[in-house]
Amino acid sequence: MLDKVKELIGDVSAFNATTKDEIEAFRIKFLSKKGILNDLFAEFKNVAPAERKEFGQVLNTLKNAAQDKVNQLKDALENASEQKGIYGDLTRPEEPIELGSRHPISIVRNKIIDVFSRIGFTVSEGPEIEDDWHNFTALNLPEYHPARDMQDTFFIETNPDILLRTHTSSVQVRYMENHKPPIRTISPGRVFRNEDISARAHCIFHQVEGLYIDTDVSFADLKQTLLYFTKEMFGKSKIRLRPSYFPFTEPSAEVDIYWGLETETDYKITKGTGWLEIMGCGMVDPNVLKNANIDPEIYSGYAFGMGIERIAMLLYQIPDIRMFYENDVRFLEQFKSVI
Ligand code: DAH
């Protein structure tokens, strides 16, 4: 009997529990009315008188050990739940919030806006779903004009008058219809063309259109503005204007900047010439002014248009235009430090 009680003392001291239920089961087993201890105390009368003293002492030891064990386990459980709890440790510093990064298209667009807003240009926007008038006709591209073919257009099937704008030049027309000169505005936005997707071309891309209308605006003003822009945007101050054709400007030009031939990439992107085309521009055609109810006898102006993807590809050496639209975080995270 004595040995049995001593064994139980060993069991009690070795016992461990991590849940309330386990502790309660232990308490019931040893300390409840029908528990082991009460049973043992009931045995008292059957113990030989000479052994009763020792038996009593050992029983008391078992009882105290069981009681201590229950208290100790309950305390431990309470401490643990205070620390972890459902809220965790409220005194600990917060997990750092993962900061996202701006998309390279947004970074470049913001930079362009910043450069032009410093010389008084406002930002204007127009709809992506456009009508024929604003995208083509008012821009001196009447129906059947061959230049319409240059811009593979997505039309709305049920209404050939409605289309996805092929360029942000449509915003020029809308802006002139609603504002009186002097006008200085740039219009960034998304444009759509029915083109095969490749490393160089996509059916959705972004442009920034610029428009300046006032009295006595000359080609020299245009050239000076372009020079300022390329200096601020790329840190390069050598440009050249190549005669070109756009229906909405006369004369028209394409703008090249001298990128240089310092690295192998420079050779590659400039095809060994050092020169790189970055935008189209020209003096607003008098017909376009007329179409927007601005008198070409009083006012003149210049316009320009550039592709944002192309500039971002240049600035960040991005080899494939499709990377802009894949939303691969390994690509996007690389722009974290750029703002
Ligand atoms: N709209 C032309 C395009 O999408 C770009 C452009 C060229 C805009 C010359 C202009 C301009 O305003 O003057 O290719």
Residues whose N, C-alpha, C, O or C-beta is under 5 A from the ligand:
A	BS01	DAH	T166 H167 S169 G210 F246 T249 G280 C281 G282 A303 F304 G305
